[in-house]
Amino acid sequence: MRLPLFLLFALLSAPVALAHESWLQPQSYRVGSGDAIIADIRVGENFKGIALSYFPAQVSRLSMISGETETDLTPRLGDKPAIQTVAPKRGLVTLVHVTAGNFLTYSEWQKFLNFVSHKDFPGLPQAHLDRGLPQTKFRESYTRHVKSLIAVGSGTGMDRQIGLRAEIVALANPYLPFSGDLPVQVFFEGQPRPNAQVEVFEMAPDGAVEVSLTRTDADGVAQIPVKTGYAYLLDAVVLLDTGNDDVKAGPVWESHWAALTFQIPAQ
């Protein structure tokens, strides 16, 4: 059943504004060449949330990368799962989802304090007050920059930077043998982010989720402890001053959320 456009917009917009994380969740992280790749765009907390229908006004980039080839994905309005495509030749495939700009209005000062504390920006409440900004009725713009790694066949290949403003790159292929922790590198505007917080959501095969925090080193690299058979969501946020101190003129803060999902195959 197709929903009226106004109702569909309302259902899609409200959860995105309230949710903490957004990610791509494939039905299967390993598929065969020519098989279906099906993935949900999800929003929620602690690696659990609702699946969104596809709404083009909410998306600025939706694609599949295989090797050096990037293919735009063009779902129909209202499709859920939002991504339904065919796997290319064998190799590591990257699904990409970047949202259009969204806005959030803070009606309570405590919600802003909770957010900046959770995402590790301890100096921002005072910086906010030093700018002469009010404690309520100010806006933040936010954009999600989301990737998911899927193995087609053996999954041979490597993750790489793909031009997202905020991005997490796996420095080892999670679908091929590697030793120790999985190294990832966090970027903003193409440059490594040193001493950045990375939130790690680890989902067990039975669906139980554990959450932990780690930090990048001077080169923007973090080491992620991983377990076979488990799926992972990594999240790293940048929060910036927009340069606008007039709350009536527009957002006074802007956030960019980088997310990466993958699975460590069971032995």
PyMOL commands that set and color helices and strands:
alter all, ss='L'
color gray80, all
select helices_A, chain A and resi 5-18+56-58+109-118+124-130
alter helices_A, ss='H'
color red, helices_A
select strands_A, chain A and resi 21-26+30-31+36-45+48-52+59-66+69-72+83-86+91-99+102-106+138-152+166-170+182-188+191-192+197-203+209-215+221-224+231-241+253-263
alter strands_A, ss='S'
color yellow, strands_A
deselect
rebuild
show_as cartoon
